[in-house]
Amino acid sequence: MSEQTTAKPVIFSGIQPSGSITLGNYIGAIRNFTLLEKDYDCLFCVVDLHALTIRRVPADLRRQTLELAALYIACGLDPKKNIIFCQSHVPEHAELAWILNCFTYMGELSRMTQFKDKAARHQENVNAGLFTYPTLMAADILLYQTDLVPVGADQKQHLELSRDIAERFNSLYSGSFVVPEPYIPKTTAKVLSLSDPTRKMSKSEAEESYIALLDSPEDMRRKIRRAVTDSDAEIRYDPENKPGVTNLLNILSALTGQGVDALCADLEGQGYGVLKERTADAVIEHIRPIRAEFDRLIQDKTYLNETLAENAARAQAIARRTLRKVYKKVGLYQL
């Protein structure tokens, strides 16, 4: 992305470095991001500041941050054609968040479902950062005059708040922010939890419920073998009555390109054991080259550090323009 004005729409996506990317993240979002760079200016951010709302072991957070950046690249995202960077390397995120805090109401933040959920799960650490998390997320998005944001169901409420904040600010200081829209791909497979296929696959759940891209092939196969199915041995696509079987079929279809109807016909009468082995084989073989590239990249700290520094500088050039405009509009004296 150049520093010059571009006609391309801007897409911003952020993932916390709180563990590996899951198979759900990969199938539902990241592998499709590689198709966007021709038509969009894309920013992929490791949102490490967001990760601080829960107590982290510092060494683990640093390691996971670098691993996530390496995984972005290993999954096929080109850091020359996209901007792949760490949130904390661009201080304008935190600076804009403070301004937006002054235009966000307590009632709005207290209604955030994720705040209620996380506050209930981390009662010993209900901190102000957890409460104002959505305002920092709004700053992440609005800082780059973002047109589109890929969001899952759990983040839709946060994007709506970002839109409300942008519209409120624009009503007072016209032309400040682009009001972002959700980016919804035309087709994408929905990958659900292996242990509870009525819920999405998430790294915040029990480890057995998700496949991480950095899992060993043995762990991937073990988790898929233990995936919840049902007592009916028939392999058919039925999200309502057979969510576990449907989830495995969706994963297998997404990674092989074979339609679910063809898979059901091919697997007819063979039982869930065969379905699970086929799915495990497909997952392991698809992830193998990604893991090999990740292993190569993570050993090259010089390359990763240089890449993150260069990309942070590109991101900051854009962020600084927005922040200076906002500072001027609200009346802060600029040197």
C-alpha positions as MATLAB code, in Angstrom:
seq = 'MSEQTTAKPVIFSGIQPSGSITLGNYIGAIRNFTLLEKDYDCLFCVVDLHALTIRRVPADLRRQTLELAALYIACGLDPKKNIIFCQSHVPEHAELAWILNCFTYMGELSRMTQFKDKAARHQENVNAGLFTYPTLMAADILLYQTDLVPVGADQKQHLELSRDIAERFNSLYSGSFVVPEPYIPKTTAKVLSLSDPTRKMSKSEAEESYIALLDSPEDMRRKIRRAVTDSDAEIRYDPENKPGVTNLLNILSALTGQGVDALCADLEGQGYGVLKERTADAVIEHIRPIRAEFDRLIQDKTYLNETLAENAARAQAIARRTLRKVYKKVGLYQL';
ca = [
       0.000    0.000    0.000;
       1.541    3.307   -1.028;
       1.307    6.511    0.920;
      -0.535    8.093   -2.001;
      -4.303    8.181   -2.139;
      -5.602    5.023   -3.722;
      -8.936    4.166   -5.274;
      -8.835    0.680   -3.812;
     -11.134    0.002   -0.846;
      -9.314   -0.639    2.423;
      -9.737   -3.854    4.429;
      -8.508   -4.113    8.023;
      -8.320   -7.362    9.968;
      -6.831   -7.966   13.409;
      -6.126  -11.190   15.299;
      -4.917  -11.439   18.898;
      -1.618  -13.257   19.532;
      -3.202  -15.410   22.215;
      -2.374  -18.742   20.641;
      -2.141  -20.283   17.205;
      -4.500  -19.578   14.352;
      -7.198  -22.239   14.303;
      -8.359  -24.265   11.331;
     -11.576  -22.248   11.574;
      -9.656  -18.960   11.270;
      -7.758  -20.348    8.304;
     -10.672  -21.816    6.323;
     -13.140  -19.073    7.182;
     -10.883  -16.087    6.655;
      -7.114  -16.185    6.195;
      -6.811  -18.384    3.132;
      -9.402  -16.183    1.405;
      -7.440  -13.033    2.267;
      -4.809  -14.011   -0.311;
      -7.459  -13.456   -2.997;
      -8.135   -9.874   -1.876;
      -4.801   -8.155   -2.504;
      -5.574   -7.455   -6.176;
      -8.766   -5.516   -5.479;
      -8.187   -4.146   -1.961;
      -5.541   -2.444    0.143;
      -5.261   -4.900    3.031;
      -3.900   -4.413    6.534;
      -3.422   -7.498    8.706;
      -2.681   -6.533   12.277;
      -1.389   -8.588   15.203;
      -3.434   -6.831   17.890;
      -1.072   -7.378   20.786;
      -2.407   -4.451   22.846;
      -5.808   -6.162   22.965;
      -4.150   -9.264   24.393;
      -3.234   -7.351   27.572;
      -6.825   -7.326   28.855;
      -6.028  -10.782   30.252;
      -2.826  -11.437   32.199;
      -0.171  -12.884   29.903;
       3.253  -14.373   30.548;
       5.442  -11.713   28.844;
       7.764  -14.207   27.153;
       4.761  -16.153   25.809;
       3.129  -13.001   24.433;
       6.324  -12.004   22.607;
       6.700  -15.509   21.175;
       3.056  -15.750   20.116;
       3.210  -12.314   18.480;
       6.118  -13.340   16.267;
       4.529  -16.722   15.558;
       1.298  -15.093   14.420;
       3.154  -12.744   12.075;
       5.066  -15.726   10.649;
       1.815  -17.681   10.222;
       0.219  -14.820    8.295;
       3.105  -14.996    5.828;
       3.255  -18.814    5.796;
      -0.450  -18.895    4.889;
       0.337  -16.951    1.725;
      -0.089  -13.294    2.669;
       2.628  -11.293    0.925;
       4.046   -8.544    3.209;
       5.018   -6.541    0.116;
       1.484   -6.489   -1.301;
      -0.254   -6.236    2.084;
       0.643   -4.530    5.356;
       1.339   -7.093    8.097;
       2.252   -5.392   11.370;
       1.969   -5.315   15.149;
      -0.512   -2.954   16.762;
       1.939   -1.836   19.462;
       4.480   -0.802   16.807;
       2.110    1.971   15.667;
       1.433    4.193   18.725;
      -1.312    6.049   16.863;
      -3.671    3.164   17.741;
      -3.477    3.949   21.455;
      -3.522    7.724   20.845;
      -6.684    7.607   18.744;
      -8.299    5.209   21.233;
      -8.026    7.888   23.934;
      -9.735   10.476   21.721;
     -12.497    8.011   20.831;
     -12.955    7.126   24.514;
     -14.078   10.712   24.949;
     -16.782   10.166   22.307;
     -17.987    6.784   23.553;
     -20.641    6.402   26.244;
     -20.395    4.185   29.306;
     -23.787    2.676   28.528;
     -22.619    1.585   25.081;
     -19.579   -0.187   26.471;
     -21.495   -1.838   29.306;
     -23.862   -3.421   26.792;
     -21.068   -5.224   24.934;
     -21.745   -8.967   25.114;
     -18.050   -9.880   25.017;
     -17.346   -7.650   28.023;
     -20.066   -9.411   29.991;
     -18.787  -12.850   28.965;
     -15.114  -12.136   29.665;
     -15.877  -10.328   32.908;
     -17.779  -13.408   34.071;
     -14.882  -15.723   33.139;
     -12.140  -13.484   34.584;
     -13.782  -12.075   37.692;
     -10.414  -11.581   39.374;
      -9.308   -9.165   36.627;
     -12.219   -7.064   35.351;
     -10.014   -4.160   34.284;
     -10.729   -0.881   32.514;
      -8.960   -2.152   29.383;
     -11.466   -5.000   29.110;
     -14.258   -2.422   29.366;
     -12.795   -0.051   26.744;
     -11.549   -2.833   24.427;
     -14.212   -1.952   21.775;
     -12.995    1.656   21.626;
      -9.450    0.512   20.867;
     -10.913   -1.787   18.217;
     -12.736    1.208   16.742;
      -9.440    3.108   16.671;
      -7.754    0.177   14.899;
     -10.366    0.331   12.166;
     -10.978    4.069   11.815;
      -7.282    4.956   11.866;
      -6.848    3.552    8.336;
     -10.082    4.965    6.886;
     -11.189    1.364    6.562;
     -14.009    0.536    4.176;
     -14.494   -3.127    5.061;
     -13.850   -5.307    8.124;
     -14.080   -9.117    8.090;
     -16.008   -9.977   11.236;
     -17.406  -13.096   12.826;
     -20.654  -13.205   14.748;
     -18.842  -12.437   18.017;
     -17.419   -9.162   16.678;
     -20.475   -7.743   14.873;
     -21.503   -5.775   17.951;
     -18.034   -4.201   18.161;
     -18.149   -3.185   14.494;
     -21.565   -1.623   15.010;
     -20.112    0.426   17.867;
     -17.211    1.470   15.620;
     -19.744    2.672   13.065;
     -21.712    4.546   15.750;
     -18.559    6.260   17.018;
     -17.506    7.233   13.486;
     -20.932    8.656   12.691;
     -21.074   10.536   16.000;
     -17.621   12.025   15.440;
     -18.433   12.900   11.810;
     -21.620   14.673   12.878;
     -19.484   16.979   15.034;
     -16.421   17.157   12.758;
     -17.470   16.342    9.215;
     -15.318   14.195    6.960;
     -13.183   12.705    9.710;
     -13.709    8.968    9.227;
     -14.908    6.484    6.667;
     -17.808    4.576    8.224;
     -16.777    0.906    7.899;
     -18.974   -1.887    6.594;
     -18.708   -5.601    7.388;
     -16.888   -7.681    4.786;
     -18.835  -10.847    4.091;
     -17.253  -13.245    1.573;
     -19.571  -14.659   -1.069;
     -18.903  -18.226    0.026;
     -17.081  -19.522    3.050;
     -17.221  -22.706    5.073;
     -18.264  -22.364    8.693;
     -15.994  -24.468   10.893;
     -17.407  -25.435   14.278;
     -16.034  -26.820   17.517;
     -15.017  -30.471   17.425;
     -16.374  -31.057   20.941;
     -19.530  -28.922   20.643;
     -20.525  -28.526   16.978;
     -23.256  -26.048   17.865;
     -20.521  -23.467   18.608;
     -17.820  -21.991   16.401;
     -14.283  -23.323   16.575;
     -12.398  -21.011   18.935;
      -8.986  -21.043   20.587;
     -10.628  -19.623   23.733;
     -12.363  -22.975   24.257;
     -10.899  -26.273   25.483;
      -7.889  -27.418   23.455;
      -9.640  -30.587   22.252;
     -12.328  -28.482   20.581;
     -10.116  -26.892   17.936;
      -7.344  -27.652   15.482;
      -4.451  -25.189   15.637;
      -2.253  -24.722   12.576;
       0.764  -25.377   14.785;
      -0.612  -28.644   16.157;
       1.419  -31.725   15.318;
      -0.073  -34.105   12.717;
      -0.579  -36.617   15.530;
      -2.546  -34.109   17.613;
      -4.659  -33.104   14.602;
      -5.583  -36.722   13.926;
      -6.275  -37.433   17.607;
      -8.601  -34.431   17.950;
     -10.531  -35.276   14.785;
     -10.899  -38.912   15.854;
     -12.453  -37.665   19.102;
     -14.772  -35.198   17.355;
     -18.403  -35.380   18.469;
     -20.735  -36.999   15.929;
     -23.941  -38.860   16.911;
     -25.354  -42.353   17.410;
     -26.767  -42.547   13.877;
     -24.089  -44.038   11.618;
     -25.403  -42.396    8.426;
     -23.106  -39.841    6.771;
     -25.318  -37.063    5.482;
     -25.263  -33.266    5.400;
     -27.805  -32.124    8.000;
     -26.717  -29.056   10.026;
     -29.752  -29.141   12.297;
     -29.869  -32.825   13.218;
     -26.262  -33.917   12.553;
     -24.067  -30.873   13.329;
     -20.952  -32.924   14.138;
     -21.036  -34.938   10.916;
     -21.904  -31.805    8.925;
     -18.926  -29.999   10.463;
     -16.525  -32.756    9.385;
     -18.032  -32.758    5.890;
     -17.609  -28.966    5.681;
     -13.946  -29.223    6.688;
     -13.278  -32.061    4.242;
     -15.074  -30.233    1.430;
     -13.267  -26.951    2.091;
      -9.824  -28.561    1.985;
     -10.376  -30.967   -0.934;
     -12.660  -28.848   -3.116;
     -15.089  -31.755   -3.394;
     -18.755  -30.894   -2.849;
     -20.524  -32.261    0.223;
     -23.052  -34.155   -1.884;
     -20.267  -35.960   -3.716;
     -18.523  -36.680   -0.410;
     -21.702  -38.134    1.087;
     -22.153  -40.374   -1.962;
     -18.516  -41.441   -1.839;
     -18.662  -42.233    1.891;
     -22.083  -43.864    1.913;
     -22.207  -46.859    4.235;
     -18.591  -46.490    5.402;
     -19.184  -45.151    8.905;
     -17.882  -42.220   10.917;
     -14.440  -43.740   11.421;
     -13.716  -43.490    7.709;
     -15.100  -39.923    7.577;
     -12.821  -38.886   10.445;
      -9.735  -40.507    8.897;
     -10.420  -38.861    5.535;
     -10.899  -35.515    7.232;
      -7.717  -35.921    9.285;
      -5.744  -36.863    6.153;
      -7.044  -33.779    4.318;
      -6.264  -31.429    7.218;
      -2.753  -32.795    7.741;
      -1.818  -32.709    4.052;
      -3.225  -29.211    3.539;
      -1.474  -27.754    6.569;
       1.844  -29.555    5.964;
       3.338  -26.951    3.532;
       2.101  -24.079    5.708;
       3.798  -25.608    8.716;
       7.000  -26.196    6.750;
       7.085  -22.551    5.645;
       6.297  -21.393    9.186;
       9.169  -23.502   10.559;
      11.511  -21.881    8.037;
      10.323  -18.344    8.766;
      10.365  -18.596   12.552;
      14.065  -19.471   12.407;
      14.784  -16.289   10.448;
      14.255  -13.643   13.129;
      16.201  -11.061   11.123;
      13.789  -11.330    8.201;
      10.709  -11.245   10.441;
      11.965   -8.261   12.446;
      12.872   -6.316    9.302;
       9.533   -7.150    7.698;
       7.543   -6.078   10.748;
       9.538   -2.849   11.041;
       9.038   -1.990    7.355;
       5.334   -2.786    7.498;
       4.840   -0.832   10.727;
       6.414    2.199    9.043;
       3.998    1.845    6.117;
       1.047    1.534    8.490;
       2.213    4.488   10.584;
       2.455    6.753    7.537;
      -1.266    6.214    6.956;
      -2.202    6.314   10.647;
      -0.342    9.559   11.268;
      -2.358   11.401    8.607;
      -5.647   10.375   10.208;
      -4.498   11.195   13.727;
      -3.204   14.651   12.794;
      -6.527   15.422   11.133;
      -8.432   14.262   14.227;
      -6.172   16.250   16.568;
      -6.753   19.371   14.512;
     -10.522   18.885   14.414;
     -10.874   18.448   18.186;
      -8.714   21.492   18.863;
      -5.367   20.055   20.015;
      -2.498   22.450   19.345;
      -0.133   20.968   16.777;
       3.557   21.875   16.397;
];
